Amino acid sequence: MNGARVAASGAPTGAGAPRPALDLAPRGTAAPFLRRTLRQAGLETRVALRNGEQLLLTLVLPVIVLVAAARTTSVDLGRGDRPSLALAGVLAVAVVSTAFTGQAIATGFDRRNGVLRLLATSPLGRTGLLAGKAGAVAALVGVQVVVLCAVAVACGWRPDPLGLLAALPALVLGCAAFTALALLLAGTVRAEATLAAANFVWVLLLAGGGLVLPSPVPALTSALPSGALGTALRSALTEHAVAAGPLLVLLAWAVAAAAASARWFSWE
């Protein structure tokens, strides 16, 4: 065989044979961190979209609020194009619903049932688990943005690329701030208390937090993440401008809530 040897697999080896590809991945080891995180984010996204209550909170209610706000004139949404104002407010509601209310409730019951403790000891790890939750929030908000923008177009909204681009930082920082607040709530109180508190806060913010309607007390709501998010999105979609002040408020809330979660979050 011209000096070639035959390996146990039957493939010729030696000077005249092509070298087999080396498999440098150790057998039985975990997948890379990014792949593990993306798989966890995909799993949580699919679970949320299959959950009827979560789907009601993340898609059905925001669509109803959007149609009602865009089609009626009995409620003052502020100065500007009404469909744009309605879309800005409902996008803010969608972020709060998904990143705060839905995430707090899901994480709270996962913590009570021992799911967090088990996943934290798996190859996914605590960092991968939290990153996966953040990725699921981003994916769900992306779905909401597409659906709500399509509904807004049907209600008379005319999209502008500059406005959508200006809204992106507000959406990202809003997701970061409210996800961190959700983890802080879910990681420090019992699941039943988290359920009650998350829904109560959602109603309060919807009624007077500056999400959809301009607040009667702007000095107060401008310091809240809800008011900052609503103002930033309205500025982006009606004036095509980036509101630096509200974005800084969202950033401050995101950093503070993330630091508090890292300090006091309990996995059991």
Secondary structure by P-SEA (a helix, b strand, c coil): ccccccccccccccccccccccccccccccccaaaaaaaaaaaaaaaaaacaaaaaaccaaaaaaaaaaacccccccccccaaaaaaaaaaaaaaaacccaaaaaaaaaaaaaaaaaaaaaccccaaaaaaaaaaaaaaaaaaaaaaaaaaaaaabbbbbaaaaaaaaaaaaaaaaaaaaaaaaaaacccaaaaaaaaaaaaaaaaacccccccccccccccccaaaaaaaaaaaaaacccccaaaaaaaaaaaaaaaaaaacccccc
